Amino acid sequence: MSDEAARLLAEIHAARALARAATPATRPGVAALWAHATRDPGGPVDLATVRAIRADPGTARRYRALLASQAMAHAPFAVAASDGPVASRRIGAFTLEILAATEDAPPLLILRGSEARSPRLIEVILGDETLRVALPPPIEGAILLALDPAVPEAVRLGAMLRDPACAAFLL
Amino acid sequence: MTGGYDERCAADLANVCEGRDLSREDRAWLARVVTGAVRPNRDKPLWDLAHALCALARLTSARDGRDLVSLALDPGLARPNAIAARFGEARADGVCADERGLVFADGAGWRTTWAGLARLLALAEFLLTAEDLGQFALLSGWFGELAETPDGDAAPLLGKRLGRHLAAYRNAHLPLAPLERRFRGLLGYLRGRAEFDDDDILAFWCSEMEQGERPGFRTIAEHFVTFEAAAGLRNGLDNLTAADSLEAHVGWEERLDASLADLVAGDPAETLVDLLAGLAEGPKILTGAERDDLVDLLRLEPFHRTRPLTALRATSFGRVQAGLSNRLRRGGGGLDLAERVACTEAETYSVLAERVAALAAHLDRMLRIAAALRVPAEAEGLAPETRDALAAARADIRRVRRAGFDDPARLAEGFAAADSALVRLAGEIDRFQRAIAGLVRHRPLEPAFTADRDIFAKTFAQAYVAEATA
């Protein structure tokens, strides 16, 4: 019986020490990061959280861990064959292509996947810049998004995705 | 008090406690669940959590793991009344709420109170965010499986997974084996006694040192602090082998759990060490050296009140031992080993007692100043003695040669932030002083110190000189 008693005493000892330990909490808290990770595109954001993700590598890493956990697919960077701008990249089980603009049509982002479900959002992160854009429902298995030059967000999305260092999360 | 957990674990727990602003009781409960100090079954809270999540998945028609994660991380659901307001009217297949909490008819009648649910959500947050979110994807994946099919098998499966998961976390972040070994030794040494005295602590430390373990004297004394606090529980624990007889006592699980809860949460709201850390800023009410002294003298709470000799030993020889192990770690520096081992630098108990008296006098002086700063000079209705005492304290401020005492605005602000801590510290140091006075009556300090120095010097020599010359 003294083994069981010793075990319980050890657990109590550690619990008492832990309950007294004055360890500062990590900021921003996970609730704020989670709210940011699950926000709707274009919705209000907590600027302090955005700043912390930009300025603090530890916070950025925690935020990406949350994003990655709920993403249907994500890729930290593009696996590109050449150094040039990326026109096509894989994100998990999805393929993302950007068709160049033609005379009468803007560039077109095409996302294809074999998954039964389709992502509703794409979030791209390049350096300290983050962009979250809603995706339309798929048409015959492919999501099509026109990168309208009149919409700054769409232009920026195209430009970021063409950079091999850009991380992409499909949510 | 130290030992039994690593920094990661302390940070993981602090994040949950601060984020949800948990009460002291809930912090203590969570700390117990994490270390496993829950009986009769340390996995019970995880079983409860799995059932709670399953019930919530049905109640909220959660579509995926994300919905359950959002519930677990929502600071708006940290309080029982907030949870009751949100789910009090909710109904779903096999799950309903009554005025006390959730009832899960499909889960073999499993139920919990709103307060219990608040705790379980805190536990869910801990598990999700532990290891600095290192396991977040794994855990939210499990939550997702539960949300997809919250049927009768889902909760037991998640309960088992969480149990194994927390056991693995304990293996990685809670080095309990050394503590357990030491408590086994302590129980063996006491041979069933619940009572012990200062010399038992010293003798047990000596025997541990002889076996080559070389724990700090203070560390061993801390084990006795826990043992003493838990002594009331030991009978209950010894009887656990006879589960048949226990089951005859209605409610024994609740009673055991309640006494475990008292053990962890029963400590004063803020430890004296925390109070002292809070006094580091503002006017120099305490110097760094005074704070260090107070930390060392009062750290074995409650022994400075109940076992002053052990508190004196830990301060005097604990410092010598810390110096010895630092020197061995560094491989040199300061006094040589022979001098250290002989305890030539150890402060005598009389010197420490004088220091305690000086600290008591200083804290008393600071308390008077704090009172003078609180009460306006022109306040009416004071007894003449009080008015004189306050005037004297006000005049005394000018005589204090310390940083910040020449700036009235800063001084008042600094004291206003510090005075409740000052009251407690002054009270504790006063109780220590009285305990020393009681000790002196049957054990004069000079001969006690000389006798102790022989014991510590001999023990240090055996333990440390061999290594230095090896």
Boltz contact constraints between the chains, C-beta under 6 A:
constraints:
  - contact:
      token1: [A, 1]
      token2: [B, 238]
      max_distance: 6.0
  - contact:
      token1: [A, 1]
      token2: [B, 241]
      max_distance: 6.0
  - contact:
      token1: [A, 2]
      token2: [B, 187]
      max_distance: 6.0
  - contact:
      token1: [A, 5]
      token2: [B, 237]
      max_distance: 6.0
  - contact:
      token1: [A, 6]
      token2: [B, 180]
      max_distance: 6.0
  - contact:
      token1: [A, 6]
      token2: [B, 183]
      max_distance: 6.0
  - contact:
      token1: [A, 6]
      token2: [B, 184]
      max_distance: 6.0
  - contact:
      token1: [A, 7]
      token2: [B, 180]
      max_distance: 6.0
  - contact:
      token1: [A, 9]
      token2: [B, 183]
      max_distance: 6.0
  - contact:
      token1: [A, 9]
      token2: [B, 230]
      max_distance: 6.0
  - contact:
      token1: [A, 10]
      token2: [B, 176]
      max_distance: 6.0
  - contact:
      token1: [A, 10]
      token2: [B, 179]
      max_distance: 6.0
  - contact:
      token1: [A, 10]
      token2: [B, 180]
      max_distance: 6.0
  - contact:
      token1: [A, 10]
      token2: [B, 183]
      max_distance: 6.0
  - contact:
      token1: [A, 11]
      token2: [B, 35]
      max_distance: 6.0
  - contact:
      token1: [A, 11]
      token2: [B, 36]
      max_distance: 6.0
  - contact:
      token1: [A, 11]
      token2: [B, 37]
      max_distance: 6.0
  - contact:
      token1: [A, 12]
      token2: [B, 37]
      max_distance: 6.0
  - contact:
      token1: [A, 12]
      token2: [B, 226]
      max_distance: 6.0
  - contact:
      token1: [A, 12]
      token2: [B, 230]
      max_distance: 6.0
  - contact:
      token1: [A, 12]
      token2: [B, 263]
      max_distance: 6.0
  - contact:
      token1: [A, 13]
      token2: [B, 4]
      max_distance: 6.0
  - contact:
      token1: [A, 13]
      token2: [B, 179]
      max_distance: 6.0
  - contact:
      token1: [A, 13]
      token2: [B, 226]
      max_distance: 6.0
  - contact:
      token1: [A, 14]
      token2: [B, 4]
      max_distance: 6.0
  - contact:
      token1: [A, 14]
      token2: [B, 5]
      max_distance: 6.0
  - contact:
      token1: [A, 14]
      token2: [B, 35]
      max_distance: 6.0
  - contact:
      token1: [A, 14]
      token2: [B, 174]
      max_distance: 6.0
  - contact:
      token1: [A, 15]
      token2: [B, 31]
      max_distance: 6.0
  - contact:
      token1: [A, 15]
      token2: [B, 32]
      max_distance: 6.0
  - contact:
      token1: [A, 15]
      token2: [B, 35]
      max_distance: 6.0
  - contact:
      token1: [A, 15]
      token2: [B, 37]
      max_distance: 6.0
  - contact:
      token1: [A, 15]
      token2: [B, 264]
      max_distance: 6.0
  - contact:
      token1: [A, 16]
      token2: [B, 264]
      max_distance: 6.0
  - contact:
      token1: [A, 17]
      token2: [B, 1]
      max_distance: 6.0
  - contact:
      token1: [A, 17]
      token2: [B, 4]
      max_distance: 6.0
  - contact:
      token1: [A, 18]
      token2: [B, 5]
      max_distance: 6.0
  - contact:
      token1: [A, 18]
      token2: [B, 13]
      max_distance: 6.0
  - contact:
      token1: [A, 18]
      token2: [B, 31]
      max_distance: 6.0
  - contact:
      token1: [A, 19]
      token2: [B, 27]
      max_distance: 6.0
  - contact:
      token1: [A, 19]
      token2: [B, 28]
      max_distance: 6.0
  - contact:
      token1: [A, 19]
      token2: [B, 31]
      max_distance: 6.0
  - contact:
      token1: [A, 19]
      token2: [B, 264]
      max_distance: 6.0
  - contact:
      token1: [A, 20]
      token2: [B, 271]
      max_distance: 6.0
  - contact:
      token1: [A, 21]
      token2: [B, 10]
      max_distance: 6.0
  - contact:
      token1: [A, 22]
      token2: [B, 274]
      max_distance: 6.0
  - contact:
      token1: [A, 23]
      token2: [B, 10]
      max_distance: 6.0
  - contact:
      token1: [A, 23]
      token2: [B, 11]
      max_distance: 6.0
  - contact:
      token1: [A, 23]
      token2: [B, 14]
      max_distance: 6.0
  - contact:
      token1: [A, 25]
      token2: [B, 14]
      max_distance: 6.0
  - contact:
      token1: [A, 25]
      token2: [B, 15]
      max_distance: 6.0
  - contact:
      token1: [A, 25]
      token2: [B, 18]
      max_distance: 6.0
  - contact:
      token1: [A, 26]
      token2: [B, 15]
      max_distance: 6.0
  - contact:
      token1: [A, 29]
      token2: [B, 19]
      max_distance: 6.0
  - contact:
      token1: [A, 30]
      token2: [B, 129]
      max_distance: 6.0
  - contact:
      token1: [A, 31]
      token2: [B, 19]
      max_distance: 6.0
  - contact:
      token1: [A, 31]
      token2: [B, 73]
      max_distance: 6.0
  - contact:
      token1: [A, 31]
      token2: [B, 75]
      max_distance: 6.0
  - contact:
      token1: [A, 34]
      token2: [B, 73]
      max_distance: 6.0
  - contact:
      token1: [A, 62]
      token2: [B, 133]
      max_distance: 6.0
  - contact:
      token1: [A, 65]
      token2: [B, 133]
      max_distance: 6.0
  - contact:
      token1: [A, 65]
      token2: [B, 136]
      max_distance: 6.0
  - contact:
      token1: [A, 69]
      token2: [B, 136]
      max_distance: 6.0
  - contact:
      token1: [A, 69]
      token2: [B, 137]
      max_distance: 6.0
  - contact:
      token1: [A, 69]
      token2: [B, 140]
      max_distance: 6.0
  - contact:
      token1: [A, 70]
      token2: [B, 66]
      max_distance: 6.0
